[in-house]
Amino acid sequence: MTTWNLQETQCHLLICNGGSCMKRLADEVTLAIRDEITSLGLDRLIHTTRIRCNGRCADACVVIAYPEGVWYKDIKPEAGRLLVRKHLSGARLEEKVVYEYNCQFVATGCSIAGIQKE
């Protein structure tokens, strides 16, 4: 198993590859995001991880960007490429933001409330 050197990492993109997201092009989104990162020479600055279901199936395909804690919804391959370009410059893909984490979750878009964790 590979252990990546993360010392220069500035952004971590968590790309949902759960069932609902996979039905809505998650694999293609993952490949598009990774291709954009590589084509821009940003492999040392942006790290990606495929994750399983994050519980936001109605928002599929979901991409979460840290350390900012911004949750993006309804990401398609081209939006994934744009997300990389915008996020690195400090901007966001505003029309796709569903949540942002500022010490608490604050709804920023119209989406289902979700379920309470126990």
C-alpha positions in Angstrom: 0.0 0.0 0.0 1.2 3.5 -0.9 1.8 6.1 1.8 1.6 9.6 0.2 3.8 12.4 1.3 1.3 15.0 2.5 3.7 17.7 3.7 2.8 20.1 0.9 -0.9 19.3 0.8 -3.1 22.4 1.0 -6.5 20.8 0.1 -8.1 17.4 0.7 -11.0 16.5 -1.6 -13.2 13.7 -0.3 -15.2 12.3 -3.3 -18.2 10.2 -2.4 -18.2 6.8 -4.2 -21.2 5.4 -2.3 -24.1 3.7 -4.2 -26.2 6.8 -5.0 -23.2 8.8 -6.0 -21.9 6.0 -8.2 -25.2 6.0 -10.0 -24.7 9.7 -10.6 -21.2 9.5 -12.2 -19.0 9.4 -9.1 -16.4 7.3 -10.8 -16.2 9.8 -13.7 -16.2 12.7 -11.3 -13.3 11.1 -9.4 -11.3 10.6 -12.6 -12.1 14.1 -13.9 -11.0 15.7 -10.6 -7.8 13.7 -10.5 -7.0 14.4 -14.2 -7.5 18.1 -13.6 -5.2 18.1 -10.6 -2.5 16.2 -12.6 -2.9 18.4 -15.7 -2.4 21.5 -13.6 0.6 20.0 -11.8 -1.1 20.2 -8.4 -0.5 16.6 -7.2 1.6 17.7 -4.3 -1.0 20.4 -3.2 -4.3 18.6 -3.6 -5.0 15.1 -2.2 -8.1 13.1 -3.1 -9.7 10.3 -1.3 -12.7 8.1 -2.5 -15.0 7.7 0.4 -18.1 5.5 0.9 -21.5 7.0 1.6 -21.5 10.2 3.6 -25.3 10.2 4.1 -26.2 12.9 1.6 -27.6 10.6 -1.1 -30.1 13.2 -2.3 -27.2 15.5 -3.1 -25.2 13.0 -5.2 -22.5 13.2 -6.3 -21.0 14.9 -3.2 -17.4 16.3 -2.9 -16.2 17.6 0.4 -13.2 20.0 0.5 -11.0 20.4 3.6 -9.6 22.2 5.5 -12.4 24.7 4.5 -15.1 22.1 5.2 -17.2 22.9 2.2 -19.6 20.3 1.0 -20.6 20.4 -2.7 -23.6 18.7 -4.2 -24.6 17.5 -7.6 -21.1 17.4 -9.0 -20.7 16.1 -12.5 -17.3 15.6 -14.2 -17.0 19.1 -15.7 -18.1 20.7 -12.4 -15.4 18.6 -10.6 -12.7 20.1 -12.9 -14.1 23.6 -12.3 -14.1 22.9 -8.5 -10.4 22.1 -8.6 -9.6 25.4 -10.4 -11.8 27.5 -8.3 -11.0 26.0 -4.9 -7.3 26.3 -5.4 -7.6 30.0 -6.1 -9.6 30.5 -2.9 -12.9 30.7 -4.6 -15.8 28.2 -4.3 -18.2 26.7 -6.7 -21.0 28.7 -5.0 -23.9 27.2 -7.0 -23.0 23.7 -5.7 -22.4 24.5 -2.0 -24.8 22.6 0.2 -22.9 23.0 3.6 -19.9 24.7 5.0 -18.3 23.8 8.3 -17.5 26.7 10.6 -17.3 24.9 14.0 -20.9 23.8 13.3 -22.8 22.8 10.2 -24.7 25.7 8.6 -27.2 25.0 5.8 -26.2 27.2 2.8 -28.3 25.6 0.1 -31.7 24.0 -0.4 -31.4 20.4 0.5 -32.9 17.8 2.7 -32.1 18.1 6.4 -30.9 14.6 6.8 -31.2 12.3 9.8 -30.1 12.8 13.4 -27.0 10.8 14.5 -27.4 8.8 17.7 
